[in-house]
Amino acid sequence: MKIYNSATLSEERKEKAKKVNSVLAFRGDMKANYYCKDHRQLAERFDIAENTDDMERLRYRILNAFKSPDEAGRVLNAESDPGYAAIDAFFGKFFLDITRRALEAPDLTSFIAREETNLDFAEVINLRDVLKYRGVMKKVSGENDAVPLIEQHTGNVDTLTLEILAVGWKDSIANMLWNRFFTMDKVMQAAADADVDARNAAIIGYIVAATFVASQQQAADATASETLDEHTYNTFVAAIKKLRGLKDIQTGKKIQVPSISILCNSADTWQIENVIRGQLNGNGSSARASNRPGLPIANIIEYDGGINNGVTIGKTLMSFPGVTAGKCYVYVPDAAIVANKRPLTMETGMGSVLELSTEERAWYRVQGTYLKALMGSSYAGTALGAGYGNIVEVTLPTS
């Protein structure tokens, strides 16, 4: 059982140099990359690890991808602005920097949802094209009779809509003249933080704001004459049984539960972790200490709120609420789906002379989120009856 928060994510990736993301390098102009109709525009897909050597090797691999493979290294876009030297500086200083910052940030999407990446995704995706295909083996004579065919989820009419999420930066002459504390690092970090907040809010924000139906709620155990550890243990046993009893929205059968995770507030981690291994009351009276079977929990995911939660940006007070202390969510990972058409991408350009802006940058991501399978009967506006989904809201005991 592991506990994941921003600190442990950063430490784990640093120590293990874990490959955590793919970076895409394109040939051609910006318009061609948007449409991606010609797959030759995609030079290469790079899996990167978070250590200096790997990032440096990646920089040269990306630069080499811009060279013609059949013309003795001639640069394909040398005649066009910004030119090879500017591209070198761009990739070396900024592209990899924003990629690194995005990877180091506490993006919890992959701990909850299954991510599908396809540069050719349409704006609206039919779920039957993404969901698992199914087939059945049947006895045949082998004398030219037809065999049963594998089929898609032909009856599924759910769709997933992709959205463009973006944030920008415009430098000014006043900022260059008077702001002696300005660094581009602050800008890059702000872009990465904004991206992570948007990603987490798309899934966790929905979960914490949802109203769960009774079939997906587990009240705190209140058995008489038992301790806090025992009440907590009993609560999770009941929650896991309730989770395993839920039905799949596609098949109507009981859901498959290959693993179980808990999403909680960091204030409750100690109480939860204390009982998962089944060693109860170890911190209290030794007379009540007892061992019970460990609970089948693979991960504890902490989320207290977004990076910019409660921060005023412009005139808007930002709200990225986290899990409320005293509640948690027991769920099956990968029930939700996130479709990615573009990862976090930066566009850069010259500023406007008439506005005395010296430089402009924008970051965008194209993705869509499908939460109906995860939320089940608690999904807003659903016509499903009770007992569907892959998540249970749990109220923790207080004594």
Secondary structure, 3 states (H helix, E strand, C coil): CEEECHHHHHHHHHHHCCEEEEEEEECCCHHHHHHCCCHHHEEEEEEEECCHHHHHHHHHHHHHHCECCCCCCCECCCCCCCHHHHHHHHHHHHHHHHHHHHHHCCCCHHHHEEEEECCCCCCEEEHHHCCCCECCCCCCCCCCCCCCCCECCCCCCCEEECEEEEEEEEECHHHHHHCCCCCHHHHHHHHHHHHHHHHHHHHHHHHHHCCCCHHHEECCCCCCCCCHHHHHHHHHHHHHHHHHCCECCCCCCECCCCCCEEEECHHHHHHHHHHHCCEECCCCCHHHCEECCCCCCCEEEECCECCCCCCEECCEECCCECCCCCEEEEECCCCEEEEEEEEEEEEEEECCHHHCCCEEEEEEEEEEEECHHHHHHHCCCCCCCCCECCEEEEECCCC
